[in-house]
Amino acid sequence: MKIAVITAAEQVGLREEPDPVPGPEDVLVRIGACGLCTMERRLYLGTKPIYPVAAGHEVAGEVIAVGAKAAVLPGVPRVGDTVTLDLLTRCGSCTSCRRGRSALCKQPQGGALSDGTISMGAGLAQLVKVPARQAFGTGSAPLRHAAMGEPLACVTHSARLGGLRAGDRVAVVGAGYMGRLHLALAKLRGAASVGLIDISEERLTEAREAGADWTSTPAEAVAKGGKQDLVFVTAGAPDALETAVAMCDDGGTVVLFGAFPKDLSAGISPDAIHHHELTVLGVFSHEPQDWTEAAALIASGRLATDLDALVTAEFPLAEVDEALRLAAKSPVYRVLVGG
């Protein structure tokens, strides 16, 4: 099969790799679409210089083979089914996994190709095999929607840990791709209002078109949005945490979803958190139960309009270099590669 390998900053090419052979509890999937996220952009630009590397972890495709043990079990996707794939390598044995927090599995993630090339998803390829338990059917949904299973699972994880409930007043800091998915899910879950905060007027306009009840720049967010029950920070920018805490009503929750620079610190008042019973929590990645919900939402079609609006461009695998260049150097929501 063909697989894309990033060999240096802004250097990527296709190479041949032996077709994966599914074991008795695996499924083999012909990849139809793979989304390019922040990880792929960093690898391509060289800000995360891990080379050579086979990237791509937002993957969907068609099941073409099912292992013998998996094939007899109810609920396992069948040959011909469209699936979205969880490519995390959860060990199941470490303290995090034993506590049901496998998103924080202590086993190093990733693997290797046949020649030792680092694999970080390896979804920019023609084929992939995964344990059957990590393939989730998406019904008749188009592949471009199924490829959003991984980011949507991250968002359902965020909403679950954050305690999102119908009737909540919600603000989302960051109107990029993940911010827009938070908007879509919060509206679907019955939030009383959802506001988006960003520095880009263009993105704020698009957020309003997508159903945001209000939008604001960071400087005006507290005055314009008022007090909130739940604030999701999807863009780890300086002052984002302080803004989010300032927006919280009594008993409110701030969810730190987006990655922050490792050396960034923030000044928030412990007394304010104490007296107003505020919660500040971090969320990272996803758990199997989040995948179940994400795949079901995609299959239902209830987010179809929102997901369609977030596809910036689609490229065949043969044009992976052009796709990575666009995703890395232009303001996009999601660029998809496959087929």
TORLO-887253 format. One record per residue: x, y, z of N, C-alpha, C in turn; residue in three letters. Coordinates in pm, whole numbers, plus 50000, padded with zeros to 5 digits. Example, Ala and Ser with C-alpha at 12.3 -4.5 7.8 and 13.67 -1.06 7.14 Angstrom:
2
513194943150780512304955050780513204967050780ALA/512854977550708513674989450714512905000350787SER/
***
This chain:
339
500854988150000500005000050000500895012450000MET/500275023849966500965036649971500685043450104LYS/501735049950157501595057150282502465069650275ILE/501965080650333502715093250334503655093450454ALA/504885097650431505875098850537506485112850530VAL/506445120050641507085133150651508535130650691ILE/509465135350608510885132350630511675144250685THR/511145156150672511795168250722510765179450713ALA/511115191250764510195202550755509825205150610ALA/508505204950583507945207550450508395197350346GLU/508725185450391509115174650300508265162350331GLN/507435158450236506595146650254506495139350121VAL/506475126250128506345118350006505625105350033GLY/505175099049925504515086049934505535074949917LEU/505395064449994506265052749982505415040149992ARG/506005029149956505305016349964505555009950100GLU/504525003950154504584996950282503764984150267GLU/504194973050326503394960750317501974963050369PRO/501014957050301499644958050347499524952350488ASP/498824959150579498634953550713497764941050707PRO/498084931650792497344918950798496564918650929VAL/495224918350922494444918751046494554905751124PRO/494654907051257494624895451344493194891251371GLY/492984881151452491634875851475490674885651541PRO/491214895851610490344905451678490434919351615GLU/490944919951493491134932851424490124934751311ASP/490064947151263489404950151136490434957051047VAL/490314954650917491154961350818490264971350744LEU/490754983750734489954994750680490665001250563VAL/489935003150452490425011050341490125025650374ARG/491155033550390490995047450435490405055950323ILE/489345063150359488705072050263488965086750290GLY/489235089950416489475104050452490235104650583ALA/491195113950589491975116250710492105131250729CYS/491685136250843491775150450871493175154550916GLY/493555166650882494855172250922494625181951037LEU/495195178651154494995187351270496295194151309CYS/496305199851428497465207451473498735198951475THR/498605186251514499775177451518500425176251380MET/499615173651278500185172351144500795185451095GLU/500165196551130500725209551090502095211651154ARG/502225208251281503495210251350504575201051293ARG/504215188751264505185179551206505645184551069LEU/504715189450989505045194050855505885206750859TYR/505575215850949506305228550956507655227251025LEU/507835216651101509095214651171509115219851313GLY/507985224851363507945229351502507875217451597THR/507545205851546507635193251621508485183751535LYS/509795184951541510685177951447510915163251483PRO/509955154851448510065140351469510075133951330ILE/511225129751283511345124851146512185112051140TYR/511895103551042510695103550957509485098951038PRO/508305103350996507105100151072505915098250978VAL/505115088151009503865085550937502735090851023ALA/502155102150985501165109051067499745106351017ALA/498795112651086497395111651048496605103151144GLY/495735109551225495005101851325493495104651326HIS/493005112851235491555115351225491045107751103GLU/490725095151122490605085851010489215079650999VAL/488755078350876487515071050848487695063350718ALA/486925052550705487025044850582486025033350580GLY/486285023950491485385012550470486054999850519GLU/485334992050598485854979350646485944969550528VAL/487134963650509487294953950400487624939950451ILE/487914938550579488134925350637487934926150788ALA/487424915150845487194914250989487794901251038VAL/488574901951146489184890051202488164879951250GLY/488544867151253487604856251280486944857451417ALA/487694860951521487104862051654486164873851664LYS/486524884851602485674896751607484414895051523ALA/484524887651414483424886751317482174880351375ALA/482304872051478481134865051533480474872951645VAL/481024884351680480484892051792479484902551746LEU/478344903751816477384914251780477984927951807PRO/477644937451722478114951051739479384954351664GLY/480134944151620481364946551546481014950951404VAL/481664961451352481394965451213481654954051116PRO/480894953751010480984943250909481674948350784ARG/482084939350698482684943050570481694951950494VAL/482194963050445481364972550373480874984150457GLY/480994983150590480544993950677481525005750673ASP/480975017650685481795029550703482055031350852THR/483315033650887483685034751028484585046851052VAL/484535051751174485505061551222486375054451324THR/487665058051330488635049651401489325056951516LEU/489385049951629490165054251745491545047851732ASP/492565055851706493915050651684494825051851806LEU/494255055251923495075055252044495475040952081LEU/496675039352135497125026352181496985025852333THR/495795022252379495505021652521496005008352577ARG/496835008952682497404996452734496424988452818CYS/495494995352887494534988452971495064984153105GLY/496364985853129496984980553251497524991053346SER/497855002953296498485013153381497455019153478CYS/497945027353570497055033153670495955041753606THR/496285048953501495265057253435494185048653373SER/494575038553297493595029753234492745022553337CYS/493355018253447492615011053550491595020053619ARG/491825033053617490875042553675489845047253574ARG/489845041453454488905045753352489305058553283GLY/490575062353293491055074753230492095071253125ARG/491705062753031492655057852931493115068652835SER/492465080252833492975091452755494355095552804ALA/494645092252929495915095752991496795083453008LEU/496595073452923497375061052929498865064152937CYS/499545057253028500965060053051501875052552954LYS/501315044052872502105037452768502405047552658GLN/503645048452613503955057652502503095054652381PRO/502555065152321501695063452204502515061052078GLN/501855055251978502485053451848503095039751831GLY/503665037751714504295025151679505345027451573GLY/505495017751485506535018751382506095011451256ALA/506565016251142506355009351015507374998051002LEU/507364991350891508194979350873509684982350881SER/510104994650847511524998050851511915006050975ASP/510975007151073511255014451194510785028851193GLY/510285033751081509755047351075508675049151182THR/508745060251254507775062851361506375064051302ILE/505425057651367504025058651328503255066351433SER/502665077551391501805085351480500425085951417MET/499765074451418498465073051354498565066151220GLY/499475070951135499695065151002498405064750920ALA/497565074850937496295075150866496365081450728GLY/497515087250693497695092550558498215081150471LEU/497335071550449497705059050383496475053250315ALA/496665041850251495545035250185494805025650277GLN/495535019650371494945009550459495415011450602LEU/494615006750696495025006450836494274995050905VAL/494924988651000494224978751082494164983851224LYS/493044980851292492854984651431492104973551502VAL/492224972751634491354963651708489894966951678PRO/489084956651662487684958751626486974967751726ALA/487374967351852486724975651955486974990551932ARG/487924993851845488245007751820487755012751684GLN/486855005151624486205009351500484725011451529ALA/484215023151494482845026951528482065030151400PHE/480965023251381480165025351261479505038951259GLY/479435044751140478805057951124477645057651025THR/477095045751003475905044550919476135049350778GLY/475185057050728475265061950589475875075850580SER/476465080550688477095093850686478245094050586ALA/478475105350519479585106150423480925105050494PRO/481935100750420483255098850478483815111750538LEU/483525123050476484075135550529483515138450669ARG/482325133450699481785134850834482395124450927HIS/482495112050880483065101350961484495104451002ALA/485235111550916486625115150948486715125051062ALA/485585130851102485585140151216485255132951346MET/485245119651344484945112051465485915114951578GLY/487215115451548488205117651654488065131451718GLU/488045142251641487855155251707486515156451777PRO/485465150451721484165151151788484185142951916LEU/484915131851919485055124252043485775132452149ALA/486775140352106487445149352200486465159452258CYS/485545164252176484575174352221483505168052310VAL/483055155952279482095149452368482755146452503THR/484045143252501484805141352624484845154352704HIS/485095165452636485135178652698483795182152761SER/482725179752687481385182952738481005173852855ALA/481395161252848481065151752955481795155453085ARG/483085157653078483815161053199483435174953250LEU/483075183853158482665197253199481265197853255GLY/480485187053237479135186753292478105194853215GLY/478275196053084477335203753001475925198153015LEU/474975207253047473575203353064472685212552982ARG/471525207252945470525215552879470205227452969ALA/470085239152908469785251252983471005259053027GLY/472205253453010473415260653048473675272552957ASP/474225282953017474765294052941476235290852914ARG/476595290452786477915285352746478675295852667VAL/479955297152697480845305252615482005296552570ALA/482485299152449483605291652392484675301652352VAL/485845300452411486965309052376487725302352262VAL/487685308652145488295303052025487225298651927GLY/487195304751809486175301551709486755293651592ALA/487835286251618488395277451516487615264551507GLY/488245254451450487575241651425487015235551553TYR/487825234251658487355227951780486335236751852MET/486485249751843485485258651901484135257051833GLY/484165255651701482925253851627482255240351660ARG/483065229951682482475217151723481845218351861LEU/482465225951952481845228352082480525235952066HIS/480505245751977479265252951950478175243451902LEU/478505235051805477515225951748476975216351854ALA/477865210751935477425201052035476605207752145LEU/477025219552188476285226552293474875230152247ALA/474745234652123473415237952069472555225352062LYS/473165214352017472435201652007471975196752144LEU/472805199152245472485194552381471485203652453ARG/471065214352390470035222752450470545234052536GLY/471755238952510472255250452585471325262352566ALA/471135270052672470255281852663470835292152569ALA/472155293452570472835302652479474275298052464SER/474865300952349476265297652324476905309652255VAL/477955314852316478695325952257480105321852223GLY/480655327452116482035324552076482885337152084LEU/484125335252126485055346252149486305343752066ILE/486725353651990487895352051904488415365851865ASP/489645366051815490205378651766489915380951619ILE/489425370551550489165371451406487705375151380SER/487505386751320486135390951287485505381551185GLU/486335376351093485805367050993485275354451059GLU/486025349051153485575336851221484365339551309ARG/484295351251368483125354551448481875355851360LEU/482035361451243480915362251149480445348351110THR/481385339451082481035325651046480395318351163GLU/480825321451285480225315251403478765319551418ALA/478495332351393477105337051400476255330051294ARG/476815328351176476085321351069475825306751107GLU/476705301151190476565287251233475655285651355ALA/475135296751407474165295751515474585301351648GLY/475755307451658476165313451785475175324451824ALA/474805324751950473845334751998474485348452014ASP/475775348652041476515361152049477985358352023TRP/478705368451982480145367251959480825379652014THR/482115378352039482835389552097484335387852079SER/485045398752083486495398252097486815395452244THR/488025390852275488355388052415488195400152507PRO/488565411852459488525423752544487115427452587ALA/486115424052505484735427852533483885416352582GLU/484495404652601483725392452627482905393252756ALA/483505397952864482795398452992481615407952984VAL/481825419552924480745429352913479655424752817ALA/480035418552708479055414852606478325402052637LYS/479055391952685478435378952707477755377552842GLY/478205385252940477635383753073478155371153141GLY/477565367753252477995356153328477545343053263LYS/478405333053275478185320153209478235308753310GLN/477575297753276477645285753359478855277253323ASP/479245277753197480295268953148481075276153040LEU/482405276353055483265282952956484295272852908VAL/484295270152779485275261252717486385269652655PHE/487615267052692488755274152633489385264952531VAL/489135267652404489665259052297490905265052232THR/491255277152269492455283852217493305287952336ALA/494445281452352495295283952468496145296352455GLY/495515307852452496215320552433496455327252568ALA/497435336252576497635343952700496345351052740PRO/496045350952867494875357452927493565349952902ASP/493605338652830492375331352803491775325752932ALA/492615320353019492095314953146491515326053231LEU/492215337353241491705348453322490355353353268GLU/490245354353136488975358553076487875348553109THR/488175335753098487175325353124486695325753268ALA/487615327053362487245327553503486395339953532VAL/486745351153471485975363453491484555362153439ALA/484345353453341483015351753283482135342253361MET/482725334253450481965323953519481025329853625CYS/479795325253626478875328553732479185319653854ASP/478545322353966478735313854083478465299254047ASP/479365290454091479195276354062479565272453920GLY/480165281753846480495279153706481745270653690GLY/481945266253566483065257453533483825262553412THR/485145262453423486035265353310486685252353268VAL/486575249153139487175237053083488335241252994VAL/489545237153031490725240152950490895228952849LEU/490415231452729490415221352622491635222852532PHE/491935235052492493035237452399494375236852470GLY/495415233652394496775232952449497325246952473ALA/498025248552582498675261252616500185259752601PHE/500885270652575502355270052579502815265152716PRO/503795256452718504215250152843504785260052943LYS/505305271152896505905280852989504945292153027ASP/503685291252984502715301853014502155299953155LEU/502115310553232501485310153364500315319753365SER/499445318153464498245326453472498035330953614ALA/497445342853629497155348153761495655348153787GLY/495195338653866493785338253904493715337354057ILE/492625342154111492475343354256491955330354318SER/492725323754401492205311954472490985315354557PRO/490975327454613489825331454695488555332354612ASP/488675337454489487485338354403486975324454368ALA/487895315254341487495301554311486785295454432ILE/487345298054552486765292554675485375298354703HIS/485285311554708484045317754751482905316354649HIS/483255314854524482215313754421482055299454369HIS/482735290054436482645275854401482855273554251GLU/483915279654201484255277754059485065264854043LEU/484945259053927485725247153891486575250353770THR/487855247353776488745248553662489325234653637VAL/489055229053519489525215553492490135214553353LEU/491055205353339491655202753210491065190253148GLY/490945190253016490505178252944491505175452833VAL/491675162752806492685158652708492215146052637PHE/492165146452506491905134652424490485129352444SER/490325116152456489005109952453489045096052514HIS/487855091152550487695077752606486755069752514GLU/486755056452525485865048452439484405052952443PRO/483895056752560482485060852566482235073752488GLN/483245082052475483095094352396483015090952248ASP/483735080552206483655075952067482265070652034TRP/481685063352128480345057852104479355069052075THR/479435079652155478535090952134478855098352005GLU/480135100951981480525108451861480075101151734ALA/480325088151729479935080551610478425080551591ALA/477685079251701476225079451691475705092851642ALA/476325103751689475905116951643476165118551494LEU/477325113751449477635114551306476635106351225ILE/476365094251271475425085451199474025091251194ALA/473635098551299472275104051305472035114951202SER/473105121451157472965132451063472585145651127GLY/472455145851260471975157951327473005169151327ARG/474245165651301475295175851292475785177851149LEU/475085172351054475565172250915475865186350863ALA/474965195650887475175209250837476405215550901THR/476555213551031477715219051101479015212951050ASP/479035199851028480255193150982480595197150840LEU/479605198150754479855202550616480535216250612ASP/480095225050700480635238750702482095239050746ALA/482575228350808483925228150860484925221150769LEU/484485216650652485395210650555485905221850464VAL/487165225550482487755236150400488145231150263THR/488735219150256489195213650129489405198650143ALA/489335191650028489565177250024490575174149913GLU/491545165449944492605161749850492735146549843PHE/493095141249727493445127049721494795124849788PRO/495075112349824496335109249891497525113349806LEU/497405112449675498515116049585498915130749599ALA/498025139049652498295153349667498465157249814GLU/499005147949894499155150450037500065162450066VAL/501075164749982501955176150003501185189249993ASP/500345190549891499545202649875498565204349992GLU/498005193050037497055193550148497725198450276ALA/498895192950306499615197050426500055211650418LEU/500465215950300500885229850284499705239350310ARG/498525235950257497355244250280496995244450428LEU/496975232750490496575231850631497555239150722ALA/498845239050685499875244750771500025259750754ALA/499665265050638500015278850609498825287950580LYS/497625282750592496445290950565495435289250678SER/494565299250698493515297650799492435288050747PRO/492385276250805491455265950760490695260550881VAL/489615253350854488965245450957489505231050949TYR/489035223150850489645209950832489925207450685ARG/491145202650661491565197650530491595182450541VAL/490955175750445490865161250445491685155350333LEU/492305143850360493125136850260492665122350254VAL/492545117050133492205102850121491655099249985GLY/491755086249957491195081249832492175082349716GLY/
***
